Amino acid sequence: MNETSIVFVTAGSEEEAAKIGQTLVEERLAACANLVPGIRSIYRWKGKICDEREFLIIIKTRTSKFEALQKRVRELHSYEVPEIVSFPISRGLPQYLAWVLEETEA
């Protein structure tokens, strides 16, 4: 099993994205959270096509922390059903991956 993962979360404002990222890092649920502004999301929600500006949060974490991270994002997020998707990191600079693990220790 891969020990580290990248999690994508979208947020409707920079303030919300920053609050989520800051909280996850402070609580050691994430080693790092990158905020990417200016994404445009086109999706169907409750029968309506939506076209919105959002912020993407790219989160690096320990794979075993995903459930707790997901729960915390849901507590902090304003969306009824936020995007929270995780991808295992299969390869990376060993020192960086070690840092992710170190920063997400209990």
Buried (B, 14 or more C-beta within 10 A) or exposed (E): EEBBBBBBBBBBEEEBBBBBBBBBBEEBBBBBBEBEEEEEEEEEEEEEEEEEEBBBBBBBBBBEBBEBBBEBBEEBBEBEEBBBEBEEBEEEEEEBBEBBBEBBEE
